[in-house]
Amino acid sequence: MLNATSPAETVKGSGQKYFSSDSHVVEAAEVFDGLAERFGTRAPQILKNPNGNRGDFLHIPGVPGIVSVGRLGIAGNRLGTSATTTRIAQGYAGLNPGVQDPRVRLEEQLRDGVVGEVLYPSLSMFSFAIRDDEIRAAAFQRHNDWVCEYSAENPERLVGIGCLPVPDVERSVREAERAANRGVKGFSIPVYVPTDRPYHHPDYEPLWAALESIGLPITMHLYSGTTPGAGMPAHWKSPGGSLKGYTLAHTTAVDTMIDLIAGGVVERFPALRLVLAEFEIGWVAHMKQRMDHAIYRTPRDAVDYLTLAPSEYFDRNFWVTFEDDKAGILTRHLIGMGNLLWGNDYPHHDSTWPCSRSILDGLFAEVPADEVAQLVWGNAVELFGIDTERLGTSLL
């Protein structure tokens, strides 16, 4: 990610408004409380200093390795320094203050020069790999209740995303209806599901029907998969664990996007709004072109009732997020100006916080002001239904 040396000015009086469409919560330990009592050793749980590792970690039975809590909430610090290593080892105690206190988080937004954030999961991204359907559903119900409580401090500036226990369709439909009534503003589903039951499989029809009826955005985020590697080939390793895995992570999103398009899902459910989050965007323009040519070469690999070209389904049904992707900005018109969403990835360690505004000034140096406004504000407000009147005139 690009680096800058000074925080941004506050939002008030600065002219252009900024809304991050890809930020995160770091789930409190209480999200996992009670699961062990209910499910025993099969339940995910927060461990303190496991195997000699200092800090708090999420352990998911049956999934190799453990997930460091401390590493997920230290935006503004550079990996590899002794000070950062010490903070990570503190676990929850070392997180930036606003990660745990939503009132402080609103102040941290202003420090970065943003009005609000869409809040994806962090620890719960890895919970998609829980193998037991009942446990996964219980964990996500607790996540969804917690994120609604966290966001309640200011729902227009803290836009909570709920998690659905896919691939369990029946439980996912029930939780989508429950969580929508509870107040989530969108749903996170895994970007990767098993290849023997991809998203165009008939089993998912009730889920797509329910999600289209509910009408909230459906998001698929980097690292979220029903396996620990999120669909990456074994020799690439996981998106977070290797050079190849991270560099090629967007291929899992492309794979799923092709299934949703060529398998006819977005033809049958044209109102679905699908967000591919944190895969950056420099690959998108070429992939649109490539899909259109591929379906001409091998039409047998798509259902025979498509009414649009693959690129046209992308234009209508898909959004992609970027952080500081110069190649993507240079090809923004080929991607589609209405399909692009900026995010600062707060509070993760590779976030642009607290320097997002100065980084974006460089990224958008030759981009017209009206286009900047669409990329960092207008698209997000429209997609997530932000009530700008409720934000207050002090921020606008």
C-alpha positions as semicolon CSV with decimal commas, in nm:
position;residue;x (nm);y (nm);z (nm)
1;M;0,000;0,000;0,000
2;L;0,106;0,357;-0,054
3;N;0,246;0,550;0,239
4;A;0,201;0,907;0,358
5;T;0,352;1,086;0,653
6;S;0,074;1,302;0,792
7;P;-0,290;1,251;0,890
8;A;-0,567;1,404;0,686
9;E;-0,757;1,715;0,780
10;T;-1,094;1,668;0,948
11;V;-1,407;1,643;0,736
12;K;-1,583;1,959;0,847
13;G;-1,533;2,243;0,603
14;S;-1,306;2,041;0,374
15;G;-1,532;2,039;0,068
16;Q;-1,534;1,688;-0,077
17;K;-1,694;1,421;0,142
18;Y;-1,541;1,074;0,182
19;F;-1,709;0,748;0,283
20;S;-1,511;0,426;0,326
21;S;-1,689;0,131;0,167
22;D;-1,440;-0,120;0,304
23;S;-1,355;-0,092;0,673
24;H;-1,379;-0,347;0,952
25;V;-1,478;-0,419;1,305
26;V;-1,262;-0,643;1,520
27;E;-1,516;-0,855;1,701
28;A;-1,507;-0,839;2,080
29;A;-1,427;-1,158;2,269
30;E;-1,787;-1,159;2,389
31;V;-1,900;-1,253;2,036
32;F;-1,757;-1,599;2,105
33;D;-1,873;-1,621;2,466
34;G;-2,110;-1,907;2,537
35;L;-2,028;-2,107;2,225
36;A;-1,795;-2,342;2,411
37;E;-2,058;-2,401;2,681
38;R;-2,308;-2,484;2,409
39;F;-2,091;-2,684;2,168
40;G;-1,792;-2,791;2,375
41;T;-1,454;-2,837;2,211
42;R;-1,608;-2,803;1,863
43;A;-1,671;-2,432;1,915
44;P;-1,447;-2,143;1,804
45;Q;-1,301;-1,955;2,097
46;I;-1,063;-1,677;2,191
47;L;-0,744;-1,812;2,349
48;K;-0,490;-1,621;2,557
49;N;-0,121;-1,685;2,484
50;P;-0,169;-2,026;2,312
51;N;0,139;-2,238;2,241
52;G;0,364;-1,969;2,382
53;N;0,233;-1,702;2,143
54;R;0,171;-1,377;2,331
55;G;-0,167;-1,215;2,284
56;D;-0,526;-1,309;2,205
57;F;-0,602;-1,550;1,922
58;L;-0,907;-1,701;1,755
59;H;-0,898;-2,079;1,739
60;I;-1,139;-2,264;1,509
61;P;-1,137;-2,642;1,568
62;G;-1,050;-2,831;1,253
63;V;-0,888;-2,528;1,091
64;P;-0,507;-2,518;1,093
65;G;-0,338;-2,230;1,274
66;I;-0,472;-1,949;1,488
67;V;-0,576;-1,593;1,402
68;S;-0,404;-1,306;1,582
69;V;-0,649;-1,053;1,725
70;G;-0,379;-0,794;1,783
71;R;-0,269;-0,783;1,421
72;L;-0,619;-0,687;1,302
73;G;-0,658;-0,350;1,477
74;I;-0,334;-0,153;1,458
75;A;-0,384;0,080;1,159
76;G;-0,122;0,352;1,144
77;N;0,158;0,116;1,251
78;R;0,408;-0,056;1,027
79;L;0,469;-0,431;1,051
80;G;0,815;-0,551;1,144
81;T;0,901;-0,285;1,403
82;S;0,957;-0,376;1,766
83;A;0,687;-0,132;1,876
84;T;0,430;-0,291;1,646
85;T;0,529;-0,641;1,752
86;T;0,478;-0,539;2,114
87;R;0,133;-0,400;2,038
88;I;0,029;-0,713;1,855
89;A;0,136;-0,922;2,153
90;Q;-0,103;-0,723;2,374
91;G;-0,401;-0,863;2,185
92;Y;-0,722;-0,673;2,253
93;A;-0,538;-0,433;2,483
94;G;-0,316;-0,318;2,196
95;L;-0,592;-0,233;1,948
96;N;-0,656;0,126;1,842
97;P;-0,910;0,274;2,089
98;G;-1,193;0,316;1,838
99;V;-1,181;-0,049;1,743
100;Q;-1,353;-0,135;2,070
101;D;-1,536;0,191;2,144
102;P;-1,765;0,313;1,862
103;R;-1,781;0,662;2,010
104;V;-1,404;0,694;1,980
105;R;-1,420;0,542;1,635
106;L;-1,628;0,835;1,512
107;E;-1,341;1,061;1,616
108;E;-1,091;0,834;1,439
109;Q;-1,298;0,867;1,122
110;L;-1,263;1,243;1,134
111;R;-0,888;1,212;1,186
112;D;-0,873;1,027;0,854
113;G;-1,104;1,277;0,687
114;V;-1,396;1,038;0,631
115;V;-1,762;1,077;0,720
116;G;-1,840;0,710;0,776
117;E;-1,750;0,348;0,710
118;V;-1,900;0,021;0,594
119;L;-1,797;-0,230;0,861
120;Y;-1,698;-0,575;0,740
121;P;-1,607;-0,855;0,981
122;S;-1,251;-0,944;1,077
123;L;-1,244;-1,255;1,297
124;S;-1,576;-1,369;1,153
125;M;-1,425;-1,373;0,804
126;F;-1,234;-1,680;0,917
127;S;-1,546;-1,827;1,079
128;F;-1,687;-1,908;0,734
129;A;-1,449;-2,206;0,749
130;I;-1,628;-2,355;1,053
131;R;-1,732;-2,700;0,937
132;D;-2,037;-2,753;1,156
133;D;-2,347;-2,582;1,015
134;E;-2,511;-2,533;1,355
135;I;-2,202;-2,383;1,514
136;R;-2,138;-2,152;1,217
137;A;-2,496;-2,027;1,232
138;A;-2,476;-1,966;1,606
139;A;-2,146;-1,779;1,574
140;F;-2,284;-1,553;1,303
141;Q;-2,603;-1,480;1,493
142;R;-2,387;-1,354;1,779
143;H;-2,173;-1,153;1,536
144;N;-2,477;-0,991;1,378
145;D;-2,631;-0,893;1,711
146;W;-2,299;-0,750;1,826
147;V;-2,232;-0,548;1,509
148;C;-2,582;-0,400;1,530
149;E;-2,512;-0,288;1,886
150;Y;-2,174;-0,144;1,785
151;S;-2,327;0,041;1,489
152;A;-2,616;0,176;1,695
153;E;-2,391;0,460;1,815
154;N;-2,446;0,618;1,470
155;P;-2,595;0,383;1,206
156;E;-2,531;0,622;0,916
157;R;-2,160;0,652;0,994
158;L;-2,113;0,296;1,121
159;V;-2,274;0,075;0,857
160;G;-2,280;-0,278;0,996
161;I;-2,247;-0,580;0,768
162;G;-2,392;-0,909;0,889
163;C;-2,262;-1,260;0,816
164;L;-2,471;-1,545;0,674
165;P;-2,385;-1,911;0,748
166;V;-2,343;-2,016;0,384
167;P;-2,338;-2,286;0,250
168;D;-2,627;-2,380;0,482
169;V;-2,908;-2,229;0,275
170;E;-3,199;-2,283;0,516
171;R;-3,018;-2,127;0,811
172;S;-2,884;-1,847;0,589
173;V;-3,233;-1,749;0,475
174;R;-3,358;-1,741;0,834
175;E;-3,061;-1,537;0,953
176;A;-3,087;-1,294;0,660
177;E;-3,446;-1,215;0,752
178;R;-3,368;-1,191;1,124
179;A;-3,053;-0,980;1,085
180;A;-3,217;-0,744;0,836
181;N;-3,493;-0,678;1,087
182;R;-3,226;-0,635;1,354
183;G;-3,062;-0,358;1,151
184;V;-2,766;-0,480;0,943
185;K;-2,710;-0,283;0,621
186;G;-2,569;-0,566;0,411
187;F;-2,465;-0,931;0,419
188;S;-2,126;-1,099;0,397
189;I;-2,110;-1,440;0,232
190;P;-1,798;-1,642;0,146
191;V;-1,625;-1,556;-0,179
192;Y;-1,546;-1,925;-0,213
193;V;-1,779;-2,222;-0,168
194;P;-1,700;-2,586;-0,251
195;T;-1,667;-2,662;-0,622
196;D;-1,917;-2,947;-0,602
197;R;-2,182;-2,694;-0,499
198;P;-2,099;-2,357;-0,656
199;Y;-2,325;-2,055;-0,627
200;H;-2,521;-2,141;-0,942
201;H;-2,623;-2,477;-0,792
202;P;-3,003;-2,514;-0,761
203;D;-2,972;-2,554;-0,384
204;Y;-2,896;-2,181;-0,353
205;E;-3,211;-2,062;-0,532
206;P;-3,407;-1,996;-0,208
207;L;-3,116;-1,788;-0,075
208;W;-3,088;-1,570;-0,387
209;A;-3,464;-1,524;-0,389
210;A;-3,465;-1,417;-0,023
211;L;-3,168;-1,182;-0,065
212;E;-3,319;-1,021;-0,374
213;S;-3,643;-0,966;-0,182
214;I;-3,464;-0,817;0,120
215;G;-3,272;-0,588;-0,113
216;L;-2,952;-0,527;0,088
217;P;-2,606;-0,543;-0,075
218;I;-2,437;-0,884;-0,068
219;T;-2,064;-0,871;-0,007
220;M;-1,781;-1,117;-0,067
221;H;-1,458;-1,013;0,100
222;L;-1,095;-1,116;0,064
223;Y;-1,007;-1,405;0,304
224;S;-1,367;-1,524;0,336
225;G;-1,410;-1,884;0,228
226;T;-1,557;-2,212;0,341
227;T;-1,203;-2,350;0,352
228;P;-0,903;-2,187;0,525
229;G;-0,734;-2,120;0,189
230;A;-1,050;-1,952;0,053
231;G;-1,032;-2,159;-0,265
232;M;-0,666;-2,100;-0,347
233;P;-0,468;-2,393;-0,494
234;A;-0,262;-2,562;-0,226
235;H;0,071;-2,461;-0,380
236;W;-0,035;-2,093;-0,374
237;K;-0,126;-2,122;-0,005
238;S;-0,374;-1,882;0,159
239;P;-0,435;-1,519;0,060
240;G;-0,287;-1,400;0,388
241;G;-0,007;-1,651;0,416
242;S;0,210;-1,627;0,106
243;L;0,331;-1,404;-0,174
244;K;0,141;-1,601;-0,438
245;G;-0,173;-1,629;-0,228
246;Y;-0,200;-1,255;-0,170
247;T;-0,100;-1,153;-0,523
248;L;-0,346;-1,393;-0,686
249;A;-0,630;-1,363;-0,434
250;H;-0,852;-1,182;-0,683
251;T;-0,875;-1,502;-0,891
252;T;-1,111;-1,650;-0,632
253;A;-1,342;-1,352;-0,682
254;V;-1,323;-1,392;-1,060
255;D;-1,407;-1,761;-1,029
256;T;-1,717;-1,686;-0,824
257;M;-1,821;-1,395;-1,044
258;I;-1,810;-1,623;-1,350
259;D;-2,027;-1,880;-1,169
260;L;-2,285;-1,615;-1,081
261;I;-2,291;-1,478;-1,437
262;A;-2,247;-1,786;-1,658
263;G;-2,459;-1,997;-1,425
264;G;-2,751;-1,758;-1,474
265;V;-2,788;-1,640;-1,113
266;V;-2,789;-1,269;-1,198
267;E;-3,013;-1,336;-1,497
268;R;-3,271;-1,509;-1,277
269;F;-3,230;-1,256;-0,993
270;P;-3,155;-0,927;-1,172
271;A;-3,187;-0,706;-0,861
272;L;-2,901;-0,869;-0,670
273;R;-2,625;-0,623;-0,578
274;L;-2,294;-0,800;-0,523
275;V;-1,976;-0,642;-0,386
276;L;-1,629;-0,793;-0,433
277;A;-1,436;-0,631;-0,150
278;E;-1,062;-0,573;-0,102
279;F;-0,942;-0,744;-0,416
280;E;-0,839;-0,406;-0,564
281;I;-0,954;-0,328;-0,920
282;G;-0,667;-0,319;-1,169
283;W;-0,774;-0,660;-1,305
284;V;-1,140;-0,577;-1,366
285;A;-1,138;-0,405;-1,707
286;H;-0,937;-0,683;-1,865
287;M;-1,153;-0,950;-1,702
288;K;-1,471;-0,796;-1,841
289;Q;-1,323;-0,806;-2,190
290;R;-1,192;-1,157;-2,137
291;M;-1,529;-1,291;-2,018
292;D;-1,708;-1,150;-2,320
293;H;-1,466;-1,318;-2,557
294;A;-1,465;-1,643;-2,360
295;I;-1,842;-1,681;-2,378
296;Y;-1,821;-1,636;-2,757
297;R;-1,554;-1,907;-2,777
298;T;-1,718;-2,154;-2,537
299;P;-2,092;-2,077;-2,509
300;R;-2,149;-2,433;-2,386
301;D;-2,001;-2,326;-2,049
302;A;-2,291;-2,089;-1,980
303;V;-2,665;-2,141;-1,949
304;D;-2,846;-2,088;-2,277
305;Y;-3,087;-1,821;-2,158
306;L;-2,853;-1,529;-2,085
307;T;-2,984;-1,201;-2,228
308;L;-2,673;-0,988;-2,169
309;A;-2,300;-1,013;-2,227
310;P;-2,098;-1,102;-1,914
311;S;-1,958;-0,748;-1,898
312;E;-2,313;-0,611;-1,898
313;Y;-2,407;-0,830;-1,603
314;F;-2,101;-0,695;-1,424
315;D;-2,212;-0,339;-1,499
316;R;-2,560;-0,406;-1,359
317;N;-2,497;-0,639;-1,065
318;F;-2,140;-0,602;-0,935
319;W;-1,935;-0,347;-0,740
320;V;-1,565;-0,365;-0,654
321;T;-1,367;-0,182;-0,386
322;F;-1,023;-0,023;-0,411
323;E;-0,783;0,130;-0,163
324;D;-0,497;0,288;-0,359
325;D;-0,492;0,103;-0,693
326;K;-0,340;0,331;-0,957
327;A;-0,392;0,083;-1,242
328;G;-0,760;0,060;-1,153
329;I;-0,805;0,436;-1,148
330;L;-0,640;0,467;-1,490
331;T;-0,893;0,215;-1,629
332;R;-1,191;0,338;-1,426
333;H;-1,409;0,415;-1,729
334;L;-1,355;0,066;-1,869
335;I;-1,450;-0,082;-1,532
336;G;-1,750;0,148;-1,492
337;M;-1,759;0,458;-1,277
338;G;-2,079;0,346;-1,107
339;N;-1,926;0,014;-1,001
340;L;-1,632;0,150;-0,799
341;L;-1,617;0,201;-0,422
342;W;-1,324;0,337;-0,222
343;G;-1,230;0,198;0,120
344;N;-0,955;0,272;0,373
345;D;-0,948;-0,081;0,526
346;Y;-0,942;0,061;0,881
347;P;-0,832;-0,071;1,132
348;H;-0,618;-0,336;0,959
349;H;-0,242;-0,288;0,948
350;D;-0,228;-0,215;0,574
351;S;-0,496;0,053;0,600
352;T;-0,436;0,400;0,458
353;W;-0,556;0,549;0,792
354;P;-0,479;0,812;0,913
355;C;-0,338;0,941;0,583
356;S;-0,615;0,846;0,341
357;R;-0,683;1,197;0,220
358;S;-0,323;1,274;0,128
359;I;-0,286;0,933;-0,040
360;L;-0,605;0,990;-0,239
361;D;-0,486;1,337;-0,340
362;G;-0,196;1,168;-0,516
363;L;-0,407;0,887;-0,659
364;F;-0,667;1,130;-0,796
365;A;-0,423;1,400;-0,911
366;E;-0,556;1,393;-1,268
367;V;-0,913;1,278;-1,196
368;P;-1,192;1,539;-1,237
369;A;-1,356;1,649;-0,913
370;D;-1,700;1,517;-1,009
371;E;-1,553;1,172;-1,068
372;V;-1,369;1,179;-0,737
373;A;-1,697;1,264;-0,567
374;Q;-1,863;0,963;-0,725
375;L;-1,583;0,724;-0,629
376;V;-1,539;0,827;-0,266
377;W;-1,893;0,932;-0,180
378;G;-2,180;0,906;-0,427
379;N;-2,158;0,537;-0,512
380;A;-2,136;0,436;-0,147
381;V;-2,424;0,657;-0,037
382;E;-2,645;0,513;-0,311
383;L;-2,550;0,146;-0,272
384;F;-2,575;0,131;0,108
385;G;-2,870;0,369;0,138
386;I;-2,696;0,625;0,359
387;D;-2,939;0,886;0,490
388;T;-2,725;1,196;0,446
389;E;-2,975;1,415;0,632
390;R;-2,916;1,208;0,946
391;L;-2,540;1,255;0,921
392;G;-2,578;1,614;1,040
393;T;-2,476;1,940;0,880
394;S;-2,155;1,958;1,085
395;L;-2,010;1,682;0,867
396;L;-2,146;1,807;0,537
